[in-house]
Amino acid sequence: MPPFVVLHVCMGNICRSPMAERLLAHEVREAGGSDDVVHSHSAGTGGWHEGEEMNPPAARQVKARGADPADFAARKLRADHIDAADLILTATADQAEYVTALRPDAESRTFVLGEFGRLIGRVDLGELPPVGETPEDIQVRGEALVAAVNRVRGTAAPLHDDDLDDPWGRGDQTFSRVADEIEATVRPLAAALLNR
């Protein structure tokens, strides 16, 4: 059953989703967790960059925020990645549609990253199963959190502002803004899963 698996998806898997992967893993460690309880990984809808390292400005943002960009290799999204994920966070609404076209049964656990960040604040965390000591406890709480955010979403479509801009080729200032937006979601996510 454990760990609770979060899959981040963008287009080429060298900028937005790797930043989200490593920044969530960092926030999980900051909250007292580890990869054994929350596994954060990523993939891209296209395979053009397969095997490449993180884009250098993305890696700089990850490192500047205390996370580790080392040993990253881009990969193309596969259906089994979706099947194994408890939560799927995409950079854009188009990518969320791509995920659910591949696996329609993943719709209730697939969100645009900004959408999830916007909606998690509307969930009463006190109504979730308590934060426990074991990976199984975190798994149960995580599944309940995703279901609660999905209920809050209802049938509403993501907002245009929920999308993360593609920073590729746009310089450190854009990468920094996108990393800030990622942190605004992954920090409360890690806290909701792990903070007692």
N, C-alpha and C positions, 0 to 999 in steps of 0.2 A: 504493500500500500504506500507507505512514505517513500521518498519525500514528497512534499507539495511542489508540483512542477509548474513553473511559469515560463512560457514560451513567448519571446519577443520577435516580431516579424516586421521587416521593412522591405525595401526593394532589392538592394544588392548585398545586404548583410555586411557592410563595411563601415557604416556611420551611425545611423540612429539605433538600430536594434542591438549592435554590440555595446553602445554606450548604455542602453537600458539594461542589458544583461549584466554588465559589470557593476553599474551603479546600484542595481537592486541587490546583487550579491554583497556589495559593500554595506548597504543599509541593513541587511539581514545580520551580518557580522556585528555591526554597531549595536544592534538590538539584542545581541547575545545568542544569535542563532548560527547556523553553519549550512554548508551545502547538503549536509545529511538530512536537514529538516525542510529547507526550501532550496530547490534546485532551479537556478535561473540560467536559461540558455536562449539561443537565437538562431534565426535562419532568414533567408531572403526569398522573395517570390521568384527572382531570377537567379540563374547560376553563373552569371558572367564573371563574378569575382571569386568563384569557388577556390578555397585553399589560401586565399590572400589574407594578410594580416589586417588589423583594423586601420582605417584611414588615419594618417598621422595626426591631423587636428582633432579627430575624435579621441584618439589615444591620449593626446595631451590633456583634453578635458577630463577624461577618466582619471588620469594620474593626478591632476591638480585637485581633484575632489577626494583623494585618499584611496581610490580604488586601483585595481591592478589590470592593465591592458595586455599583459604578457600572455603568450601561448594561445592567442586567438587565431582561428582559421574560419573564414567565411564558408558558408554552405548553403545549398538550395533547400528550400522547404519541401518536406515530404509528408505524405499523408500520415505516416506513423508518428511523426513529430506531433502532429495535431492530436492524434488519438491518445497519446501518452500525457498530454498537457491538461492540468487542472484549470489553468487560466491562460488565455492567449491575449496578448496586448500588441496591437498593430500600430504602426506609425500613422496610418491614414485609413479613412473609411473604405477606400478602394481596396486596400489590402485586407481589411476585415471581410469584405465581400469575396475576395479571392479565397480566403480561408474557408468560409462557409460554403462556397461553391464546391470546393474539394471535399468538404465534410459537413453537410448540412446539420448533422447532429451536434456540431460544436458551437452552434449559434449562441446558446445560452451562456457559454463561457468565453466568448470572443468579444473583445471590446477595443475600440480605438483607445490608445493610451490616455489621451487627454480626457476622453469621455469617462473612463474608469476613475481617473483622478477627481473629476468633477462630481461624480455620483457617490464615491466612497464616503464623502463628508455627510451625506444624507442618510447613511446607515447607522442605526443605533447599535454600536458595538457591544453594549451591555446585553443585548438579546442573543448574541452568538454564544456557542459553547465556550466555556472558559478556556483561557490560555493555559495549557497543561505543561507537563514536564517532558512528555515523550513526543517523538516524531508523529506517532499516530494521533495524538491530541492536536498537533499543529495541522495535520492533514484534515481532520474533521472540522476544525475551526476555519481553515482556508476554504473548504468546499461550502461551508455555510455562508462565509463572507461573499463568495462569488455568487451564490444563489440570491443573497440579499441585495447585492448591487444589481443583479439582473431584474429582480422584482421592482426596484426603484426605477430602473430604465423603462420597464414596461414595453410599449411598442414605439417609443420615441426614437427617432433617428439620431445619429450623432450630429453635433453641431459642426459647422465649418471650422470653427476655432479649435475643435478637439484635435485636428490633424497637426502633426509635427511637420514643419517645413523640412524639405530635403536640404541639408547644409552642404552637400557635396560640392566642392569647388568654390565655396562662397566665403571662406576666410574664418579666422578664429572668433570674430564677434558673433557670427551666426551660429557657429558650433557652441559657443558659450550659452547663447540664449536657448538653443534647443536642449542642451544639457540641463539648464535650469528648469525647463518645462518637464523634462524626464524626472528630475529629482522631486518635483512637486507632486508626482504620482507615486514613485517607488518608495519614497520616505514614509508616507502614511500607510502604504500597503504593508511594508515591513513592520511598522508599529502595530497595525491592526492584527497581524498574524502572531507577533511575538511579545509585545509589551504586556507585562502583568499588571 
